[in-house]
Amino acid sequence: MDLVVETDRYPREGETIIGGKFEQIPGGKGANQALAAAKLGNKVEFIGACGDDSFAPRLKASLENGGAKINNIFEIEGVSTGVAVITVDPEGNNRIIVSPGANHELDLKKIEKIKDKIIEAEIILLQLEIPVKTIKKIVEIASANNTKIILDPAPAQKLSDHILSKIDYLLPNEGELDLLLADTEAESRSDKINILLNKGVKNIIVTEGEKGVNFYSKQQTLHFDSLKVEAVDTTAAGDVFAGAFAASLIEKNNYKEALDFAVKAAAYSVTKRGAQSSIPDKKELNEFLAERST
């Protein structure tokens, strides 16, 4: 659950300030991505964990109402559901602290119970709010069974070459790209990209906010401009991008069209407040794009 406070400025060390509007908005990187994929595509199943607290029913309902199946959410007794504390400034920029809670209880035994879902899937979309050991097991199952793997490496942390070698699409932003390679001497963007490609990552998509998106593979480099919009809140823009990309990749099987679609969906999301509350369905996205073309 995202606990969101609007603020004119961020407090300095030791300072207390008065904030503005407060909201509780369903969030979580994995859930945001699943909901975006479900609202902009179809046949999405969410695998995750929640606590036995008051946040869990509302979060499950948000996913289910958006079209995602929730049969494989594990409820953990005595553990809190994941929470993010978010401050948003007048320009729509945010600062976020995540308390993972039940997300860190999604362990190897639970993945073993639902591995058939991974094997059956066309795409598995992952992020790093669950344990890296769990990520490793999931990518091993997916890779062995020709399930495409999309990984959004956020919150950023070091990943083993074993994991990276199995990733079909890696979706870092600029900061996450740097943190993935913090223990190397690579300084330029091209050096960092080449290191990851040589480790076995098949495709790398670097999201850069208003500067657009850059795609890299061993065969080519592509740039996609962002849509110019008035940003209200950038929370979950990257998640909407990831979910929209996965949904379009299944529907079109064309990564260029999927990237174009994802850029448009992310642009819509920053014009709305909140995480899941900013995710469009196909009708809302089409209306948004039609208004821009007139």
N, C-alpha and C positions, 0 to 999 in steps of 0.2 A: 504494500500500500504506500503510495506517495503522499507524504505530508508536506504540503506546499505553502510557503509563506511569501507574499510579495514584499519587496523592500526597496526603498529609494537608494540605499547603498548597503554595502556589507559592513558588519561591525569590525572594528579593530580589536587587537588582542586585549582581552580583559574588559571590553566594552559591551554594554547592553543597549540595544536600540529598540524603538517601537516599530514593528512591522505593519503591513497592511492586511489585505484579505488572506484568510486561511482556508484551505480546502483539503479534503481527503479524496484522492483520485486513484483509482486502480492503476497499478503500474507493474514494474518488474521487467527487466530486459527480455527475458524469454517469453513471458506472457504478452508483452507488447508486440513482439515480433510474430508470435502465433496469431494474435488477434488481427494484426495487419494482413497477414497472409490469408486468413479466413475471410475477412471482409472484402479483400481485393482478389480473391481466388476461390478455391473450394477444397474440400477433403483435407482438412488440417486437424491433426491430433496433437494435443499438448501433453508432454510428459514433464512432471515436476513434483514439487512437494510443498505443502503448506502446514501451518500449525493448527492447533485445535482452538483458536481464538476467534474473536468476533470479526476479524478482517477476512478470514478464509471464505465464508459463504458469499460475501460480496464480490470477491475476486473471481471465484468460480463462476458466479452468475454473469459477470462481465464477459468472460471468455465464451461461455455457452450462448449467451444472447448474440454474440458476434459471429457465431457459426462454428467455433472450434469445439471439438469433442474433448471431454474432460474426464474420461473413464480411467485414465492412468495418472491421476494426481494422488500422490501418497500423503495421507494426513498423519502428522507426527504428534503424538501426545506429549504435552508438557513443554512444547517448543513454540516460540513465536513464529508467526508468518513473517516473511521478509518485509522490511520497511526501508523506505528511502526518505531522508529528510532533505528537502529541496528549498533553496531560496532563489527567487527570480527577480531580476532587476528591471527597471523600466524599459530597457532595450531588448528584453526577452532572453538575456543571458542567464545561465543558471550555475549554481554550485550544489553538489549532491554528496551526501554521506549515506552509504548503504549499510544496513545491518542485515546480513544474509538470513539469519534465523534458520528456518526449515530448509532453505535452499541447500545448505551444507550437509543436510541429512540425505540427500539424493546420492546414495552410495552404490557400490558395485553390486551388492545383493539385489537391490531394487532394479537396477538396469538388467540384471540377468533374468528377472521375472518378466520383463516386457521386451526382451530382445527381439522377439518375433515382429513387433511393431517397427523396429528399426530395419529389420531385414526386408519387410514388405514395402517400406517407404521408397518413393522415388527420390526424395530429398530429405536430409535431416539438417535443420538449421540450429546452430549452437551459439552460445555465448559463455562468458566466464564467470557468471554468478553462481555456478555449481562447481564442485571440486574438480581440480585438474585430473585426478585419478579417474574420476567418472568420465570426463571428456575423453581420456585415453581409451577407456574401454568402449565407449560409444563409437569412436572413429575406427577402432579395430573391427568392430562388428559391421559397421557400415561399409568400410573399404573392402572387406572380404566378400560382401554381397552386392557390390555395384550400386550401393545407395550413394548418390552425390552428397558431398559434405560442404556446407557453407558455414564458416566460422567467423563470427564477429568477436574479435579478441578484446572484449571489454567486460568488466574493468581490466585494464591491461596488466599482464604479468608475463613472465618468461615461460615459453613453451618449448618442449623438447623437440629435437629434430624428428623424432619418431612420429610425433603428432603432426608436425608441419608437413611432413612428406606425404600425408594422406589427404590433405585439404584440397578440394577442388576450387573453392572460391574463398579467399581471405579478405575480410572487409574492415581494415583498420582506418581510423582517422589519422591525422598527422601525428598527434601525440602518441597514439598507440603504436604506430609504426616505429617511432623512435624508441619506445620502451621495449618493444619486442627484440630490438637489437642493441640494447643498452650495453651489453658486454662485448660488443665488437668495436673496431676502430672505424667503421664506416661513417662517413660524414655526409656525403651527397645523397640525394634521393635515389639516383641511379644505382649507386653502390648498395644501398639498403635493399632495393628491389631485386637486384641481381643475387644478393646473398639468399634471399627468401626463395627465389625461383630455383636457385641451385640446390637448396635444401629439399626441393620437391614440390613446393606449393605450385599448383598448376596455373592459377590466375589470382591476381591481386587487384583489389578495387579500393583505392584510397579516397575517402570522402573528405572534402575540404570546405564544407559549409557553403558560404556565398561564392567561393571561388570555383565550385563545381566538383566534378568527380573525374579521377584519372584511373584508367584500366591498363593493367600491365600483364603480358604473358611473354613467353620466349619468342612468340611470333610477331607480336605487335603491341603498340601503345596507342591508346585512344583517350580523348578528352571529351567530357560532356559538360556543357555550361549549366549552371544552376538557373532556376527561374527567379527573377527578381520580384520579391514580395516584401511586404512590411511585416517583419517578424514580431510576434507577440510573445512567444515562448518556444525556445528551441528544445525543450525537454522531449525526448523520445524521437526526435527527427531521424537519428541514426537507426533506431529500431523500426520505424515505419519504412525507411529505405530498405532495410534488410528483408522485412516481411514482404514488401511489394516486389522486390527483386526475385525472391524465391517463388512467389505466386505466379509471376509472369514467366519465369524460366520454365515452370511446369507447363503452363498453358501454351507458350509460343515456342519453347525449346530454342530460343535465340537470345544470346546474352546481350547483344546490342539493344534489341527492343526491350529486354528486361531492365537494362540500365536506364534507358530513357524513361520508362514507366516509373521506375523507382525514384528518379530525380523529381518527377512531377508529384508523386505521392508525398515525398518528404517536404517539398515546397508547400503543399497544402497544409501539412501538419504544423508548421511553424506559425501559421496564421491563427491557430487556435490554442487555447490554454490547456495545460495538462498533458498527460501521457496518453492513456487509452481514449480519453475524451477528444483527442486531436486526430484520431485515426479515421480516414474517410472510407466509405464504401465506394463501389464503382460509380454509383449514381452521383454521389457528392463530388467525387473527383472529376467526373465528366462535366458537371455543371460549373465547377471551378475553372476548368480549362476553357470551357465555352465562353465564360465571362471575360477571360483574358484575351480571347481572340477577336472580340467585338470592338 
